[in-house]
Amino acid sequence: MSSIGNRKSIHVVLLEETHIAFKMMCIRDKLTMQEFLEGCISRFLDGEENITSIAKEISQGKQDKTIKRITASEADAVYRAISGG
């Protein structure tokens, strides 16, 4: 994805503990939350299997009404997939 061009903002509401854990993981890896999200979204748009499979699993869970929000282990899986770990 190009770094040239206009930027759009998104607004999300996270549970406080999710926000804290997310921020701590980003700090640990010397990333801003924005850098991490931009990387995730770019990989998702590029169709990378490691991230699209997580999205499909979450979507299926919503359809099955088996999950109400992303669990900590799913958040960790997203992080590992993006960080290559």
ChimeraX commands (.cxc) that place a marker at each C-alpha (Angstrom):
marker #1 position 0.00,0.00,0.00 radius 0.5
marker #1 position 1.19,3.47,-0.76 radius 0.5
marker #1 position 2.16,5.81,2.04 radius 0.5
marker #1 position 1.34,8.79,-0.19 radius 0.5
marker #1 position -2.15,10.22,-0.21 radius 0.5
marker #1 position -4.95,11.28,2.03 radius 0.5
marker #1 position -5.57,9.58,5.31 radius 0.5
marker #1 position -8.93,8.63,6.79 radius 0.5
marker #1 position -9.53,8.09,10.47 radius 0.5
marker #1 position -11.45,5.23,11.99 radius 0.5
marker #1 position -12.97,5.12,15.42 radius 0.5
marker #1 position -13.29,1.95,17.43 radius 0.5
marker #1 position -14.37,1.29,20.97 radius 0.5
marker #1 position -12.46,-1.40,22.83 radius 0.5
marker #1 position -12.87,-2.85,26.25 radius 0.5
marker #1 position -10.46,-1.13,28.60 radius 0.5
marker #1 position -8.47,-4.31,29.29 radius 0.5
marker #1 position -8.25,-5.03,25.55 radius 0.5
marker #1 position -6.96,-1.52,24.88 radius 0.5
marker #1 position -4.35,-1.76,27.63 radius 0.5
marker #1 position -3.11,-5.18,26.48 radius 0.5
marker #1 position -3.03,-4.07,22.83 radius 0.5
marker #1 position -1.08,-0.92,23.66 radius 0.5
marker #1 position 1.40,-2.87,25.81 radius 0.5
marker #1 position 2.04,-5.40,23.03 radius 0.5
marker #1 position 2.61,-2.61,20.53 radius 0.5
marker #1 position 5.00,-0.82,22.87 radius 0.5
marker #1 position 6.86,-4.08,23.47 radius 0.5
marker #1 position 7.50,-4.37,19.73 radius 0.5
marker #1 position 8.20,-0.66,19.29 radius 0.5
marker #1 position 5.07,-0.07,17.19 radius 0.5
marker #1 position 2.33,2.46,17.47 radius 0.5
marker #1 position -1.19,1.11,17.54 radius 0.5
marker #1 position -1.74,2.85,14.20 radius 0.5
marker #1 position 1.29,1.15,12.63 radius 0.5
marker #1 position 0.07,-2.23,13.80 radius 0.5
marker #1 position -3.48,-1.69,12.52 radius 0.5
marker #1 position -2.23,-0.33,9.19 radius 0.5
marker #1 position -0.08,-3.45,8.81 radius 0.5
marker #1 position -2.99,-5.76,9.66 radius 0.5
marker #1 position -5.37,-4.03,7.30 radius 0.5
marker #1 position -2.83,-3.97,4.46 radius 0.5
marker #1 position -2.21,-7.70,4.84 radius 0.5
marker #1 position -5.96,-8.36,5.00 radius 0.5
marker #1 position -6.51,-6.39,1.80 radius 0.5
marker #1 position -3.63,-8.24,0.14 radius 0.5
marker #1 position -5.46,-11.48,0.95 radius 0.5
marker #1 position -2.74,-12.97,3.14 radius 0.5
marker #1 position -4.05,-16.34,4.30 radius 0.5
marker #1 position -2.83,-16.01,7.90 radius 0.5
marker #1 position -5.04,-12.98,8.50 radius 0.5
marker #1 position -7.95,-13.76,6.19 radius 0.5
marker #1 position -8.42,-17.13,7.90 radius 0.5
marker #1 position -8.77,-15.38,11.25 radius 0.5
marker #1 position -11.35,-13.00,9.77 radius 0.5
marker #1 position -13.30,-15.93,8.32 radius 0.5
marker #1 position -13.26,-17.72,11.68 radius 0.5
marker #1 position -14.55,-14.64,13.48 radius 0.5
marker #1 position -17.22,-14.12,10.82 radius 0.5
marker #1 position -18.36,-17.73,11.09 radius 0.5
marker #1 position -18.51,-17.38,14.86 radius 0.5
marker #1 position -20.73,-14.33,14.51 radius 0.5
marker #1 position -23.00,-16.18,12.09 radius 0.5
marker #1 position -23.21,-19.09,14.49 radius 0.5
marker #1 position -23.70,-16.64,17.35 radius 0.5
marker #1 position -21.06,-18.57,19.23 radius 0.5
marker #1 position -18.93,-15.53,20.00 radius 0.5
marker #1 position -19.86,-12.06,21.11 radius 0.5
marker #1 position -16.38,-10.53,20.92 radius 0.5
marker #1 position -12.85,-11.53,20.05 radius 0.5
marker #1 position -11.27,-13.59,22.80 radius 0.5
marker #1 position -7.78,-12.96,24.13 radius 0.5
marker #1 position -6.46,-16.05,22.34 radius 0.5
marker #1 position -7.90,-14.82,19.02 radius 0.5
marker #1 position -6.32,-11.41,19.58 radius 0.5
marker #1 position -3.00,-13.15,20.27 radius 0.5
marker #1 position -3.41,-15.20,17.08 radius 0.5
marker #1 position -3.92,-12.02,15.05 radius 0.5
marker #1 position -0.88,-10.45,16.65 radius 0.5
marker #1 position 1.30,-13.53,16.01 radius 0.5
marker #1 position 0.11,-13.77,12.41 radius 0.5
marker #1 position 0.99,-10.16,11.70 radius 0.5
marker #1 position 4.26,-10.11,13.61 radius 0.5
marker #1 position 5.41,-13.30,11.93 radius 0.5
marker #1 position 5.80,-15.07,15.27 radius 0.5
marker link #1:1,2 radius 0.2
marker link #1:2,3 radius 0.2
marker link #1:3,4 radius 0.2
marker link #1:4,5 radius 0.2
marker link #1:5,6 radius 0.2
marker link #1:6,7 radius 0.2
marker link #1:7,8 radius 0.2
marker link #1:8,9 radius 0.2
marker link #1:9,10 radius 0.2
marker link #1:10,11 radius 0.2
marker link #1:11,12 radius 0.2
marker link #1:12,13 radius 0.2
marker link #1:13,14 radius 0.2
marker link #1:14,15 radius 0.2
marker link #1:15,16 radius 0.2
marker link #1:16,17 radius 0.2
marker link #1:17,18 radius 0.2
marker link #1:18,19 radius 0.2
marker link #1:19,20 radius 0.2
marker link #1:20,21 radius 0.2
marker link #1:21,22 radius 0.2
marker link #1:22,23 radius 0.2
marker link #1:23,24 radius 0.2
marker link #1:24,25 radius 0.2
marker link #1:25,26 radius 0.2
marker link #1:26,27 radius 0.2
marker link #1:27,28 radius 0.2
marker link #1:28,29 radius 0.2
marker link #1:29,30 radius 0.2
marker link #1:30,31 radius 0.2
marker link #1:31,32 radius 0.2
marker link #1:32,33 radius 0.2
marker link #1:33,34 radius 0.2
marker link #1:34,35 radius 0.2
marker link #1:35,36 radius 0.2
marker link #1:36,37 radius 0.2
marker link #1:37,38 radius 0.2
marker link #1:38,39 radius 0.2
marker link #1:39,40 radius 0.2
marker link #1:40,41 radius 0.2
marker link #1:41,42 radius 0.2
marker link #1:42,43 radius 0.2
marker link #1:43,44 radius 0.2
marker link #1:44,45 radius 0.2
marker link #1:45,46 radius 0.2
marker link #1:46,47 radius 0.2
marker link #1:47,48 radius 0.2
marker link #1:48,49 radius 0.2
marker link #1:49,50 radius 0.2
marker link #1:50,51 radius 0.2
marker link #1:51,52 radius 0.2
marker link #1:52,53 radius 0.2
marker link #1:53,54 radius 0.2
marker link #1:54,55 radius 0.2
marker link #1:55,56 radius 0.2
marker link #1:56,57 radius 0.2
marker link #1:57,58 radius 0.2
marker link #1:58,59 radius 0.2
marker link #1:59,60 radius 0.2
marker link #1:60,61 radius 0.2
marker link #1:61,62 radius 0.2
marker link #1:62,63 radius 0.2
marker link #1:63,64 radius 0.2
marker link #1:64,65 radius 0.2
marker link #1:65,66 radius 0.2
marker link #1:66,67 radius 0.2
marker link #1:67,68 radius 0.2
marker link #1:68,69 radius 0.2
marker link #1:69,70 radius 0.2
marker link #1:70,71 radius 0.2
marker link #1:71,72 radius 0.2
marker link #1:72,73 radius 0.2
marker link #1:73,74 radius 0.2
marker link #1:74,75 radius 0.2
marker link #1:75,76 radius 0.2
marker link #1:76,77 radius 0.2
marker link #1:77,78 radius 0.2
marker link #1:78,79 radius 0.2
marker link #1:79,80 radius 0.2
marker link #1:80,81 radius 0.2
marker link #1:81,82 radius 0.2
marker link #1:82,83 radius 0.2
marker link #1:83,84 radius 0.2
marker link #1:84,85 radius 0.2
view
